[in-house]
Amino acid sequence: MHKAIGIIILLAVGIAMVGCSSSNGSNSTNVNGNWSASLTSTPTGPTIYAFTTTFAETSGGGLSISNFTFTSTGSCFVSGETSEAGTFTLSGNFNGNVTGTFGMTINSTNANNATLTLQGGVGPNNTLTGTWILSGSTACSGQGTFTFNKM
């Protein structure tokens, strides 16, 4: 009899814990998929660079990047003449609060020797947000903010 009451109490506590958890879906826990990025010089400024890509999380915080294509034009980067690398880490709690860090580097493989470095983290509603710095020649320099939206 005591064993049955214990099992009932255990089940009730488990159901209550599931009901009390807060998972509003505002922060995604999965970076895998297609993304579009917009890089601006200020949070409300015009888009300086834009691209689409596919991310797949790998073991140890790595990020596999494929299908990378600039959708904006510019003299510092030419689609098909870049190499990309990235990192992604997540942490969170049982209340649905997800945080994480994101980093990506895009290197021009043509004569410009431009390097675009992005550093940020998980934003609300399936976004990645942060800051970017462009370095290389004097014609290829700048900084600002970015937003990635999951497509």
N, C-alpha and C positions, 0 to 999 in steps of 0.2 A: 504494500500500500504506500509506504513512504517513498519507495523507488518510483512509483507512478506519479506521485505528487512532485517529486524532484524533476522528473522529465517534463511535466507540464509547465513547471516554473521556468525551467531552462528554455523551453520553446517560447514561452511568453516573453522572456527577456530578449531572446534573439529577434523576435518579431518587433518588439519595441525599439530595439537598436536600429533596425533597418528603417523603421518609420521615422525615427528622429534624425537620421542622417540628412544632411543638406547637400544635394547635388543639383545645383541650378544649371549646370552645363555651360557656365560662362567661360570657363577655361578648359581647353581641350587637353587631353592627356596623350594625344597621338599626333605626331608630326608627319606620319606617313601620308603621302598623297601629293596632289598637284597644288601649287601655290602661285600667286601672282604678287609681285613686289612693286612698290612705288617708293622712290627715294626723292625727298625734297630737301631744299636748303633750309627751310624753316617748317615748323609743324603745319602751317597753313599755306605755304608757298606752292609754286607750280612744280610739277614733277620734273626732276633733272634726269633720272634714269628709271626705267621700268623693265621688268623681265618676268618671265614665267619659268617655272622649274618643277621638278618632281623630287621630293625628299623621301628617303627611307632610313629609319633609325637603325644603326648597327650596334653591335655589342661594344661596351666600354665608352659610351658617349659619342661615338662616331656618327657621321651623317653621310649617307650615300646620296650624291647629287647627280641627277640625269635630266635629259630633255631641257637643258638650259638654253634659253633664247631671249636675247634682248628684244623688247618690243618698242623701244625708243631708239632714236638715232643719236649718234655722237661720235666725235672723232677719237675718243680715248679707247672705245671698245667696239669691236666688230663681232657680230654673232659668228660662232664657229671658230673664233680665234681667241678663246679664253680657256683657262683651267679653273676649276672650282673645288673648294674643300670646305668642310664645315663640321661643327660640333653641336650637340644638343643634349642637355641633361634635364631631368625632371625631378621634383620632389613635391611632396604634398602630405595631406593628412586625411583622416577618415571623414572629415566634414566637407569634402569636395573642393578644398582650397588647393589649387595646383600652382606651383611656381616652377620656374626653370630658367636656364640660360641658353642662349643661342648665339652662335658665332659662325661667320662665313667669310671666306676670302675669295675674291675673284681676281685672277691675274690675266692681264693681256699677254698673249703670246706673239703679238706683232711688235713693231719697232717702238711703240709708245712706252713700253715697260710700265704701264699703269697697274696699280694695285688698289682694289676697292675692298676695304675691311669693314664688316658689319658686326656690331656687338649689341646684344639686347636680351630679351627674354619673352616669356609667354605673356600675351596680352589677353584682353577679354574677347569673347565670341570668336574663337578659332583664329586668332591673330598672333603674329610675332611682331614686336616693336622694339625700337632702339635707335642707335646712332650709327652713322657711317662716316668714314674718312677715305678720301681718294688721294693717293700720292703717286708720284712718278715725275714726269716732266712738269714744267711750270704751266703748260697748257692743260695738264691732267692733274688738277688739284681741287679740293673742295671738301665740304663736310655738311652734315645735316642729319635728318631723321628719316627712318624708314618704317613702313608698315607692310607686312606680308598678310595676305588674306587667303584662306584655304578655299580652293575652288571646288 
